């Protein structure tokens, strides 16, 4: 096999490995993710407060506190998955894969 054919074969193998690497790369930046989570949780708190006031006839503070708990759980899930992802990929890099 000559040098040109060997280089071509190496390039093809690198191109085949690129999609696998791109699956482990983040889709959006951390800053964008935090902004999206903040907007989503604030919107969820407002929406659930409004729905509780309209449908159940509870006081504003009861509806608002329940909505804050729901928004807080959204952040707990987000941070938990973020930490799990970092732990998994940290171990993944240590193994050399």
C-alpha positions as YAML, in Angstrom:
chain: A
units: angstrom
residues:
- id: 1
  name: UNK
  ca: [0.00, 0.00, 0.00]
- id: 2
  name: UNK
  ca: [1.52, 3.32, -1.01]
- id: 3
  name: UNK
  ca: [1.56, 6.50, 1.10]
- id: 4
  name: UNK
  ca: [-1.32, 8.15, -0.71]
- id: 5
  name: UNK
  ca: [-3.63, 5.16, -0.23]
- id: 6
  name: UNK
  ca: [-2.60, 4.86, 3.42]
- id: 7
  name: UNK
  ca: [-3.36, 8.57, 4.07]
- id: 8
  name: UNK
  ca: [-6.71, 8.22, 2.36]
- id: 9
  name: UNK
  ca: [-7.54, 5.17, 4.49]
- id: 10
  name: UNK
  ca: [-6.50, 7.04, 7.67]
- id: 11
  name: UNK
  ca: [-8.71, 10.03, 6.74]
- id: 12
  name: UNK
  ca: [-11.67, 7.74, 6.13]
- id: 13
  name: UNK
  ca: [-11.19, 6.09, 9.50]
- id: 14
  name: UNK
  ca: [-10.98, 9.50, 11.22]
- id: 15
  name: UNK
  ca: [-14.18, 10.61, 9.50]
- id: 16
  name: UNK
  ca: [-15.94, 7.48, 10.68]
- id: 17
  name: UNK
  ca: [-14.85, 8.14, 14.27]
- id: 18
  name: UNK
  ca: [-15.95, 11.80, 14.26]
- id: 19
  name: UNK
  ca: [-19.72, 11.17, 14.67]
- id: 20
  name: UNK
  ca: [-19.03, 9.12, 17.81]
- id: 21
  name: UNK
  ca: [-17.02, 11.98, 19.31]
- id: 22
  name: UNK
  ca: [-19.70, 14.50, 18.41]
- id: 23
  name: UNK
  ca: [-22.31, 12.54, 20.37]
- id: 24
  name: UNK
  ca: [-20.39, 13.16, 23.60]
- id: 25
  name: UNK
  ca: [-19.96, 16.89, 22.96]
- id: 26
  name: UNK
  ca: [-22.47, 19.26, 24.58]
- id: 27
  name: UNK
  ca: [-25.32, 20.47, 22.37]
- id: 28
  name: UNK
  ca: [-25.54, 23.89, 24.00]
- id: 29
  name: UNK
  ca: [-23.24, 25.85, 26.28]
- id: 30
  name: UNK
  ca: [-23.60, 25.78, 30.05]
- id: 31
  name: UNK
  ca: [-24.61, 29.45, 30.08]
- id: 32
  name: UNK
  ca: [-27.40, 28.87, 27.56]
- id: 33
  name: UNK
  ca: [-28.61, 25.85, 29.54]
- id: 34
  name: UNK
  ca: [-28.79, 27.86, 32.75]
- id: 35
  name: UNK
  ca: [-30.69, 30.65, 31.01]
- id: 36
  name: UNK
  ca: [-33.17, 28.16, 29.54]
- id: 37
  name: UNK
  ca: [-33.65, 26.48, 32.93]
- id: 38
  name: UNK
  ca: [-34.18, 29.84, 34.65]
- id: 39
  name: UNK
  ca: [-36.78, 30.97, 32.13]
- id: 40
  name: UNK
  ca: [-38.51, 27.57, 32.18]
- id: 41
  name: UNK
  ca: [-38.66, 27.38, 35.99]
- id: 42
  name: UNK
  ca: [-39.92, 30.96, 36.37]
- id: 43
  name: UNK
  ca: [-42.54, 30.34, 33.68]
- id: 44
  name: UNK
  ca: [-43.58, 27.10, 35.40]
- id: 45
  name: UNK
  ca: [-43.94, 28.87, 38.75]
- id: 46
  name: UNK
  ca: [-46.07, 31.63, 37.24]
- id: 47
  name: UNK
  ca: [-48.23, 29.20, 35.27]
- id: 48
  name: UNK
  ca: [-48.86, 26.79, 38.16]
- id: 49
  name: UNK
  ca: [-49.62, 29.68, 40.53]
- id: 50
  name: UNK
  ca: [-52.17, 31.03, 38.07]
- id: 51
  name: UNK
  ca: [-53.72, 27.60, 37.51]
- id: 52
  name: UNK
  ca: [-53.99, 26.91, 41.25]
- id: 53
  name: UNK
  ca: [-55.65, 30.26, 41.87]
- id: 54
  name: UNK
  ca: [-58.14, 29.79, 39.03]
- id: 55
  name: UNK
  ca: [-59.12, 26.18, 39.58]
- id: 56
  name: UNK
  ca: [-58.76, 25.45, 43.28]
- id: 57
  name: UNK
  ca: [-59.61, 28.74, 44.93]
- id: 58
  name: UNK
  ca: [-56.64, 28.63, 47.33]
- id: 59
  name: UNK
  ca: [-54.89, 31.67, 48.72]
- id: 60
  name: UNK
  ca: [-52.11, 33.30, 46.72]
- id: 61
  name: UNK
  ca: [-49.37, 32.29, 49.16]
- id: 62
  name: UNK
  ca: [-50.45, 28.64, 49.19]
- id: 63
  name: UNK
  ca: [-50.47, 28.52, 45.41]
- id: 64
  name: UNK
  ca: [-47.16, 30.38, 45.16]
- id: 65
  name: UNK
  ca: [-45.39, 28.17, 47.71]
- id: 66
  name: UNK
  ca: [-46.53, 25.02, 45.97]
- id: 67
  name: UNK
  ca: [-45.33, 26.43, 42.67]
- id: 68
  name: UNK
  ca: [-41.94, 27.28, 44.15]
- id: 69
  name: UNK
  ca: [-41.59, 23.72, 45.36]
- id: 70
  name: UNK
  ca: [-42.37, 22.47, 41.87]
- id: 71
  name: UNK
  ca: [-39.83, 24.90, 40.34]
- id: 72
  name: UNK
  ca: [-37.28, 23.82, 42.95]
- id: 73
  name: UNK
  ca: [-37.73, 20.18, 42.02]
- id: 74
  name: UNK
  ca: [-37.05, 21.12, 38.41]
- id: 75
  name: UNK
  ca: [-33.67, 22.54, 39.50]
- id: 76
  name: UNK
  ca: [-32.93, 19.51, 41.68]
- id: 77
  name: UNK
  ca: [-33.44, 17.21, 38.70]
- id: 78
  name: UNK
  ca: [-31.33, 19.46, 36.45]
- id: 79
  name: UNK
  ca: [-28.41, 19.67, 38.88]
- id: 80
  name: UNK
  ca: [-28.62, 15.95, 39.69]
- id: 81
  name: UNK
  ca: [-28.44, 14.99, 36.03]
- id: 82
  name: UNK
  ca: [-25.64, 17.48, 35.44]
- id: 83
  name: UNK
  ca: [-23.56, 15.98, 38.26]
- id: 84
  name: UNK
  ca: [-24.28, 12.44, 37.08]
- id: 85
  name: UNK
  ca: [-23.24, 13.37, 33.55]
- id: 86
  name: UNK
  ca: [-19.98, 14.89, 34.76]
- id: 87
  name: UNK
  ca: [-19.25, 11.84, 36.91]
- id: 88
  name: UNK
  ca: [-19.92, 9.40, 34.07]
- id: 89
  name: UNK
  ca: [-17.80, 11.25, 31.51]
- id: 90
  name: UNK
  ca: [-15.03, 11.81, 34.05]
- id: 91
  name: UNK
  ca: [-14.79, 8.04, 34.57]
- id: 92
  name: UNK
  ca: [-15.15, 7.54, 30.82]
- id: 93
  name: UNK
  ca: [-12.10, 9.75, 30.13]
- id: 94
  name: UNK
  ca: [-10.02, 8.05, 32.83]
- id: 95
  name: UNK
  ca: [-10.55, 4.68, 31.17]
- id: 96
  name: UNK
  ca: [-9.17, 6.10, 27.95]
- id: 97
  name: UNK
  ca: [-12.26, 5.64, 25.83]
...
